[in-house]
Amino acid sequence: MLSEHDLRTRLAEALHDQADPVTGDGVDAVGIFARAVRRRQHRRTVVRVTSVLAAAALLAGAWALRPWPARSPGSPAPGYGPPGLLLAAAVVRPQPAPAADNGLPSYYAIADHGRPVAEIRRSATGKLLSRVPLPPGIDPKLSQIAAGRPGTFVLALASFPRTRFYLLHVSADGRSARLAPLSVPRLPAGDYVSALAVSPDGRTLAVALQVGSQHGAVEVVRLATGAVRTWATARTGQPTALSWAGHELGFFWQDVKPAATSAAGLWTLDTTAPGRNLMSGRRILPASVGGDSVQTALLGPGGRTAIASVTYDGTRHVGAGTVVGGIVEVSARTGHPLRTLLAEHAAYSADPVHPGWYVTACELPAIDGSGAHLLVSCDRFGRLDRARFTPLPGSSPQTAVAAAW
Amino acid sequence: MTGRDEAEFAEFAARDGGRLLGFALLLTGDRQDAEDLVQMALLRSAGRWSAARAQPEGYTRAVLVNLARDRWRARRRRHTEPLGDDPACRTAAAGGDITAAVLDRQMLLRACRGLPVQQRAVLVLRFWEDRTVDETAAVLGCTPGTVKSHTHRALARLRLTLQEAPELRTGPNREEAPC
């Protein structure tokens, strides 16, 4: 019978025996940092023409091609038809500003991923109304924010390895704001929040969780009691966006690695139904539709439509002015595209390593209670009101952002 | 992200890469898996460098444990947990001059691989890195009490494994050990 001391000694010897000779030769850190930074930035979907000849011909006219929004977002693509199925929907002509802005929330909250502050800004102009420093030690890149009851926002703030929840109280005019801890159970160490959404009645908080590197779950928390209900799945992947339509929760499921039977796309979950299977609901929109890739999507407040950020993921039919990305409204019942609210056109990059046509995938940080007003982050951050885009300050281009109204 | 960040990261990777690889090797028991895990962990640490930079080694270790745990779970589902393919065992089967101490170590390492990743991580941090209970708790993001209970359970399980295979530890026919 080994004594405790002998066992510990032998174990230590065995561990040293195996691992001490290991050197760092097997660690290839070259380029890792740059790759990680690129992952943190907006995903850029490269769209290449297959023919060198075609590329050369198109390059000749590329100087005139300015990235959106220098070109009017609503203008139709000259010369080339949209290549994919989702992007084939008609591009909506933006309404005049007064009509488009009707019902605009008075302010929005933004937690820029580059700075540890939360800001309240006027929706119409982007003017800074108030600024609240976030607690010391938090990693601003992991911040998430969602609008709650009038005058409140819920924030998830991460300080490795813990994530905690806070409530941001904002005065009616937006000029004063106060951050306070929210009394809900804290997350297990190492779990991170990838999205938040407060239910329309303001009583329930939905939390999309990144559990480890390959799994995800959704929690619904009763704000009054702190009671938590969790839905999970054995599939590898993660929920990355949340949206409410009544008691139905929309979440965008993203694969973490290619799968033969991908479940990626926009799903709905009936939060009143029994069970704990995250995939027990219906997939409204798969992540790949006829050459178009859905980057993220939100369920509209009424539950009849969904808003999707789409990029063309193919290598053909692309030229100057081709619509290769945008924000599309689709039917929640059929998944068919109804209209393109914002069109993005191909932009050529003469990068010597990876020359080709690029489009920046839009993020959809928030949709308001009416569904008519979106906060979006494409090449620039701004609001999209009934297909009319207005740039807003509060986030630098190419910087991911959490925002809500 | 700045050039200074990248330089800091490169310095960290060069300085601690070998140590992290050894840690990953003890967690996974497989050199290839270990290299993959370290690459992934470094990638994630670089992506959150503003959070990791204060304690990059601890941060990356925690990521490694999480990654190893996910991988272990996936393998359990597929029922393909490898038993290992140790050169020492091949030598033993061939009738080489393997000592009892080496076989003890191989058996201990194999028994370690049968432990849950969190317990394995605790043993590696405590007995390979000679960290205290508090330091181990800080690296793993858990309480000292959890570290103590993991240590106790893991050692008990190792002891049980050794007791169930006494011929490997003390018997005369070590060369017949089923590797």
Interface residues (C-beta under 8 A of the other chain):
Chain A: M1 L2 E4 L7 R8 R10 L11 A12 E13 A14 L15 H16 D17 Q18 A19 D20 V22 T23 G24 D25 G26 V27 D28 A29 I32 F33 A34 R35 A36 V37 R39 R40 D139 P140 K141 L142 A158 S159 F160 P161 R162 A189 G190 G212 S213 Q214 H215 A234 T236
Chain B: M1 D5 E6 F9 A10 A13 A14 D16 G17 G18 R19 L20 L21 G22 F23 L25 L26 R31 A34 E35 V38 Q39 M40 L42 L43 R44 S45 A46 G47 R48 W49 S50 A51 A52 Y59 A62 V63 N66 L67 R69 D70 A74 R77 A101 V102 D104 R105 Q106 L108 L109 C112 L123 V124 F127 W128 G141 C142 L155 L158 R159 L162 Q163
